[in-house]
Amino acid sequence: MIGAGIAGLTAAYRLQHEGWRVTVLERAPHAGGRMSNTMIGSLKVATGATVLFDFYADMMALIRHLGLERRIAWFPDGEAPTIHTRDAVFSADMAEGPLQLLRSPALRPLSKARLVRLLPDVLRARRTTDPNLLGGGGGLDTETVSSYIRRLVGDDFLESYLEPFFRANWSWEPEEVSRAYLLSLLARVGGRLRIFSFDDGVRVLTTELARRLDVRTAVEVHAVRSREGGGRLLDVHGPDGDQTLEADAVVVATTASTARRLVVDLEPWERDFLDAVEYSRVGIVHYVLRQTPELVDTFYARSHPSPFALYGQYPAGRKDAGEVPEVYCELSPAAVEEYLASDADSLDAFVRPRARALYPRLGEQAVEVAEQWWDEMLPKFPYGYPTRLAAFLRRQDELARPDLVFAGDYLAHSHTGGACASGRVAADQLRARRSPW
């Protein structure tokens, strides 16, 4: 197993439970991937996800199997971000469901009336799509979210609701998303959406999985090669130096670009698919404060001039990864590109003047800075990608290597529930192709 994120850990745990001998190799110093925490100075920051959703079917089944239900911390209703557009400021609580849209001050009466136009496609998506496994898109992969919503509802719904949530949660713009992606989610969250973490953050799940597995951290895999007579050879570097390890089968649970680099005997069509997977870039700056600030949790629409997709002022312990008071600044997609084109020598240098405009006391209150940058945070699911993904998965099944399968959110859905589902699928594929040893 290569990769100790939720996809790799899920696949490893499932195979081990079925009697397989499994070793997980992870290049980072700890397991968890984007469902973990890391320390930057005195600040404990999330390495990716901070919340989970109850429609993550495979993850919920895994939680029950591990006996972790008692550690779930459900988010209370009413804790909703404030959305800022060019012309409006309002609260949007996902737990309230779609009825809140009919009361929204940000939508014109005509747009509210047109929301019913989405219903046939939402019902179709409920029948034909999986919010955790989106290969194919249920025949709904026909246009972008942007063109779809403008055509059926209106610009105000796109700007006031969809843009802020895609920007803050995925660092995408709606032009970068297939309508199949949106509808697969709307079909499952049309009612009350339940959001949760654990008593010690989302890392509880990956930590428990890693505790039950043979996970070897600080081991970087450089190449995965075919072994004469079957199986795989892995060229690795770890605490014991360079080694070549032998395995009867390998699950590559990494990003698409890493899988493309590691596996030396890819078919040309596999290489082409992996090369084409796009990821969002994310830049975040945390400012540790001397004193607890007033609580602020704000999403910004693209029409707003703010350079942030998400801006927060959080008391100590407010976020599942936070234990100290902080100001949290997550760049918008446009600001990420601006930063990359700038001559700023750090994220802090780029963000601080903009953060000070929102929190004037930042200069006297900030005692520590933590920067986070991800070149590959979440895979994008643009128009056409679910269809290409389905074709890729079909050809993978036809190839049916008995000693190599892939796992990761780019093969399922762009969230941790999708990554978990992909791990389950990878384990099932491997079990179907060969017997345990």
C-alpha positions in Angstrom: 0.0 0.0 0.0 1.4 3.4 -1.0 -0.1 6.3 0.8 -1.5 6.5 4.3 -4.3 9.0 3.6 -7.9 7.9 4.1 -8.0 6.1 0.7 -4.9 4.0 1.4 -5.8 3.3 5.0 -9.3 2.2 4.1 -8.1 -0.2 1.4 -5.4 -1.6 3.8 -7.8 -2.1 6.7 -10.4 -3.8 4.4 -7.8 -6.1 3.0 -6.3 -6.9 6.4 -9.8 -7.7 7.7 -10.1 -10.2 4.9 -6.9 -12.0 5.9 -4.3 -10.2 3.8 -0.9 -9.2 5.1 -0.6 -5.5 4.4 2.1 -2.9 4.8 1.4 0.8 4.3 4.2 3.1 3.1 3.9 6.8 3.8 6.4 9.5 2.8 5.2 11.9 5.5 6.3 11.6 9.1 2.8 10.6 10.2 -0.3 8.9 8.7 -3.5 10.6 7.8 -2.9 12.6 4.6 -5.5 15.3 4.3 -7.3 14.0 7.4 -4.8 14.9 10.0 -3.2 17.7 11.9 0.3 19.1 11.9 2.0 21.6 14.2 3.4 24.9 12.8 4.9 26.6 15.8 2.3 26.5 18.6 -0.6 26.2 16.2 -2.2 22.9 15.4 -3.5 23.2 11.9 -5.5 20.8 9.7 -3.7 19.2 6.8 -6.9 19.4 4.7 -10.4 18.5 5.9 -11.9 19.9 9.0 -15.4 18.6 8.8 -17.2 15.5 7.5 -20.7 14.8 6.2 -23.2 12.1 7.0 -23.7 11.2 3.3 -20.2 9.7 3.3 -21.6 6.2 3.2 -18.3 4.1 3.3 -16.8 6.4 5.9 -19.9 6.1 8.1 -19.8 2.3 7.8 -16.1 2.3 8.7 -16.8 4.5 11.7 -19.4 2.1 13.0 -17.1 -0.9 12.4 -14.3 0.8 14.4 -16.7 1.7 17.2 -16.0 5.4 16.9 -19.6 6.6 16.9 -19.3 7.7 20.5 -16.5 10.1 19.5 -18.5 11.9 16.9 -19.1 15.6 17.5 -22.1 16.7 15.5 -22.1 20.4 14.6 -25.1 22.2 16.1 -27.7 23.8 13.8 -27.4 27.5 13.4 -23.6 27.7 13.1 -23.6 29.1 9.6 -21.1 31.3 7.7 -22.0 34.8 6.7 -21.8 35.2 2.9 -20.7 38.5 1.4 -21.5 39.4 -2.2 -21.2 42.7 -4.0 -24.6 43.7 -2.9 -25.7 41.6 0.0 -24.7 40.1 3.4 -26.6 37.1 4.7 -26.3 33.9 6.6 -26.5 30.5 4.9 -27.0 27.4 7.1 -26.6 24.2 5.0 -28.4 22.2 7.8 -31.6 24.1 7.0 -31.9 22.6 3.6 -33.3 24.2 0.5 -36.3 26.0 2.1 -33.9 28.7 3.4 -33.5 29.8 -0.3 -37.2 30.8 -0.4 -36.5 33.2 2.5 -33.2 34.4 1.2 -32.7 38.2 0.8 -30.0 37.5 -1.8 -32.4 35.9 -4.4 -34.9 37.7 -6.7 -38.5 36.5 -6.6 -38.1 35.2 -10.1 -35.0 33.1 -9.2 -36.8 31.6 -6.2 -39.6 30.6 -8.5 -37.2 29.1 -10.9 -35.5 26.9 -8.3 -38.2 24.3 -9.0 -36.6 23.8 -12.5 -33.7 22.0 -10.8 -36.0 19.4 -9.3 -36.2 16.9 -12.3 -32.4 16.8 -12.6 -32.0 16.5 -8.8 -34.4 13.5 -8.8 -32.6 12.0 -11.8 -29.3 12.4 -10.0 -30.7 10.7 -6.9 -31.5 7.7 -9.1 -28.3 7.6 -11.2 -25.4 9.1 -9.3 -23.5 8.4 -6.1 -22.3 11.4 -4.0 -19.1 9.5 -3.2 -18.4 7.7 -6.6 -19.1 10.0 -9.6 -17.6 8.0 -12.5 -19.9 8.6 -15.5 -22.0 11.3 -13.8 -25.3 9.5 -14.4 -25.6 11.1 -17.8 -25.6 14.6 -16.3 -22.1 15.5 -17.3 -23.3 17.8 -20.1 -22.2 21.3 -19.1 -20.6 23.5 -16.4 -22.3 24.5 -13.2 -22.0 28.1 -14.3 -23.9 27.7 -17.6 -26.4 25.3 -16.1 -27.5 27.5 -13.2 -27.5 30.7 -15.2 -29.8 29.0 -17.8 -32.3 27.4 -15.3 -32.3 29.7 -12.3 -30.3 32.9 -12.5 -27.0 34.7 -11.9 -28.0 35.7 -8.3 -28.3 32.0 -7.2 -24.9 31.2 -8.8 -23.2 34.3 -7.2 -24.8 34.2 -3.8 -24.8 30.5 -2.9 -22.8 28.3 -5.3 -19.8 30.4 -5.9 -19.0 31.1 -2.2 -19.4 27.4 -1.2 -17.3 26.1 -4.1 -14.6 28.8 -3.4 -14.4 28.3 0.3 -14.7 24.5 0.4 -12.9 23.4 -2.8 -11.1 26.5 -4.1 -12.9 26.2 -7.4 -14.9 28.5 -9.5 -18.2 27.2 -10.9 -16.9 27.3 -14.5 -14.5 24.6 -13.4 -17.2 22.1 -12.2 -19.5 19.7 -14.1 -23.2 20.0 -13.3 -23.0 16.3 -12.6 -20.8 17.0 -9.6 -23.3 19.6 -8.2 -26.4 17.5 -8.8 -24.9 14.4 -7.2 -24.5 16.4 -4.0 -27.8 18.2 -4.2 -29.6 14.9 -4.7 -28.3 13.7 -1.3 -28.4 17.0 0.7 -31.9 18.2 -0.3 -33.0 17.8 3.2 -31.2 18.4 6.5 -27.4 18.1 6.0 -25.6 16.8 9.1 -22.0 17.9 9.6 -19.6 16.4 12.1 -16.1 15.9 13.3 -14.7 14.0 16.3 -13.8 15.0 19.8 -10.2 15.4 18.6 -10.8 16.4 15.0 -11.1 14.4 11.8 -7.7 12.8 12.5 -9.5 10.4 15.0 -10.5 8.2 12.1 -7.2 8.0 10.3 -5.3 7.7 13.6 -7.4 4.7 14.7 -7.0 3.0 11.3 -3.2 3.6 11.3 -3.1 2.2 14.9 -4.5 -1.1 13.6 -2.2 -1.4 10.6 1.5 -1.8 9.8 2.2 1.8 8.7 5.7 2.7 8.0 6.2 6.5 7.8 9.0 8.6 6.4 9.4 6.1 3.6 9.3 7.6 0.1 8.6 5.3 -2.9 10.5 6.3 -6.0 9.3 3.7 -8.4 6.9 0.7 -8.8 8.1 -1.9 -11.2 6.8 -5.3 -12.4 8.5 -8.3 -10.9 9.5 -11.2 -13.1 7.1 -14.0 -12.4 4.4 -11.6 -11.1 4.0 -9.1 -8.3 5.8 -5.7 -7.9 9.1 -4.3 -6.9 9.2 -1.0 -5.0 12.3 1.2 -5.0 12.1 3.2 -1.7 14.1 5.4 0.5 13.5 5.5 4.3 15.2 5.4 7.7 17.2 2.4 6.5 18.4 4.1 3.3 17.6 2.9 -0.2 15.9 -0.4 -0.6 14.0 -2.5 -3.1 10.9 -4.1 -1.5 8.9 -7.0 -3.0 5.1 -7.1 -3.0 2.6 -9.5 -4.4 0.3 -6.6 -5.1 0.3 -2.8 -4.7 -2.5 -0.2 -4.1 -1.2 3.2 -5.2 -3.3 5.5 -3.1 -1.7 8.9 -4.0 -2.5 11.9 -6.1 -2.8 11.3 -9.8 0.5 13.1 -10.5 2.3 10.9 -8.0 0.8 7.8 -9.4 1.8 8.8 -12.9 5.4 9.3 -11.7 5.7 6.2 -9.6 4.3 3.4 -11.9 6.8 2.8 -14.7 4.8 0.5 -16.8 1.6 2.5 -17.3 -0.3 2.1 -20.5 -0.3 5.2 -22.7 -4.0 5.8 -22.1 -3.4 5.5 -18.3 -0.6 8.0 -18.5 -2.7 10.4 -20.6 -5.6 10.3 -18.1 -3.4 10.8 -15.0 -1.6 13.7 -16.7 -4.9 15.5 -17.3 -6.2 15.4 -13.7 -6.2 19.0 -12.4 -6.0 20.1 -8.8 -6.9 23.2 -6.9 -4.2 25.3 -5.3 -4.8 26.6 -1.8 -3.0 29.2 0.3 -3.8 29.8 3.9 -2.3 32.0 6.6 -3.1 31.6 10.3 -2.4 34.5 12.7 -2.2 33.4 16.3 -3.6 36.1 18.6 -2.9 37.3 22.1 -6.5 37.6 22.9 -9.7 35.8 21.8 -11.3 37.7 19.0 -15.0 38.2 18.2 -16.3 35.2 16.2 -16.4 35.8 12.5 -16.9 33.1 9.8 -17.2 34.6 6.3 -17.5 33.3 2.8 -16.9 35.7 -0.1 -18.6 35.6 -3.5 -16.5 36.4 -6.6 -18.3 39.7 -7.0 -16.9 40.9 -3.7 -13.5 42.6 -3.9 -12.1 40.6 -1.0 -9.0 38.5 -1.9 -10.2 35.8 0.4 -12.6 32.9 -0.3 -12.9 32.3 3.5 -12.0 34.7 6.3 -12.4 33.7 10.0 -11.7 35.0 13.5 -11.9 32.1 15.8 -11.7 31.8 19.6 -9.5 29.1 21.0 -11.0 25.7 20.2 -13.6 27.1 17.8 -12.4 24.9 14.9 -11.7 21.2 15.4 -8.0 21.8 14.5 -7.6 25.0 16.5 -6.5 25.3 20.1 -5.4 29.0 20.2 -7.3 32.1 19.1 -6.5 33.0 15.5 -7.3 34.9 12.4 -7.7 32.6 9.4 -7.3 33.8 5.8 -7.8 31.5 2.8 -7.0 33.0 -0.6 -9.6 32.9 -3.3 -8.7 31.2 -6.6 -8.0 34.6 -8.2 -5.9 35.7 -5.3 -3.8 32.5 -5.5 -3.0 33.4 -9.1 -2.2 37.0 -8.1 0.1 35.7 -5.4 1.9 33.4 -7.8 2.5 36.3 -10.2 3.6 38.7 -7.5 7.0 39.3 -6.0 5.9 38.6 -2.5 8.5 36.5 -0.6 5.9 34.8 1.6 2.2 34.2 1.9 2.2 36.4 5.0 3.7 39.3 3.1 1.0 39.0 0.6 -1.9 38.4 3.0 -1.1 40.6 6.0 -2.1 44.0 4.6 -5.4 42.5 3.4 -6.0 40.8 6.7 -5.3 44.0 8.6 -8.1 45.7 6.7 -10.5 43.2 8.3 -8.8 43.0 11.7 -7.2 46.4 12.3 -5.6 45.1 15.6 -3.6 42.4 13.8 -0.3 44.2 14.2 -0.5 44.4 17.9 -2.4 41.1 18.5 -0.6 38.7 16.2 2.1 36.8 18.0 2.8 34.0 15.5 2.2 33.2 11.9 1.6 29.8 10.3 1.5 29.5 6.5 0.1 26.6 4.5 0.4 26.0 0.8 -0.9 23.1 -1.3 -0.2 22.8 -5.0 -2.6 19.8 -5.2 -5.3 20.1 -2.6 -8.4 18.7 -4.3 -8.9 17.2 -7.8 -11.2 19.2 -10.0 -14.3 17.6 -11.6 -14.9 19.9 -14.6 -17.4 19.4 -17.4 -16.3 16.2 -19.2 -14.2 14.7 -16.4 -16.9 12.3 -14.9 -17.3 10.9 -18.4 -13.6 10.5 -19.0 -13.3 9.0 -15.5 -15.9 6.4 -16.3 -14.0 5.4 -19.5 -10.8 5.2 -17.5 -12.3 2.9 -14.9 -13.8 0.6 -17.5 -10.5 0.2 -19.2 -8.8 -0.4 -15.9 -11.3 -3.2 -15.2 -10.6 -4.7 -18.7 -6.9 -4.5 -18.0 -7.4 -6.2 -14.6 -3.9 -6.3 -13.4 -3.8 -8.8 -10.5 -0.9 -6.9 -8.8 -1.8 -3.2 -9.2 -4.8 -1.0 -8.5 -5.2 2.8 -7.9 -7.2 4.6 -5.2 -7.8 8.3 -4.5 -10.4 11.0 -4.6 -9.6 11.8 -8.2 -11.2 8.3 -9.0 -14.3 8.9 -6.9 -15.4 12.3 -5.7 -13.5 15.4 -4.6 -13.9 15.0 -0.8 -12.7 12.7 1.9 -15.9 10.6 1.6 -15.0 10.0 -2.0 -11.4 9.1 -1.1 -12.7 6.6 1.5 -15.0 5.0 -1.1 -12.2 4.7 -3.6 -10.2 2.8 -1.0 -13.0 0.4 -0.5 -13.4 -0.1 -4.2 -9.6 -0.6 -4.7 -9.6 -3.3 -2.0 -12.6 -5.1 -3.5 -10.9 -5.0 -7.0 -7.8 -6.5 -5.6 -9.7 -9.3 -3.8 -11.6 -10.1 -6.9 -8.4 -10.5 -8.9 -6.4 -12.7 -6.6 -6.5 -14.6 -3.3 -5.0 -13.5 -0.1 -1.6 -14.8 0.9 
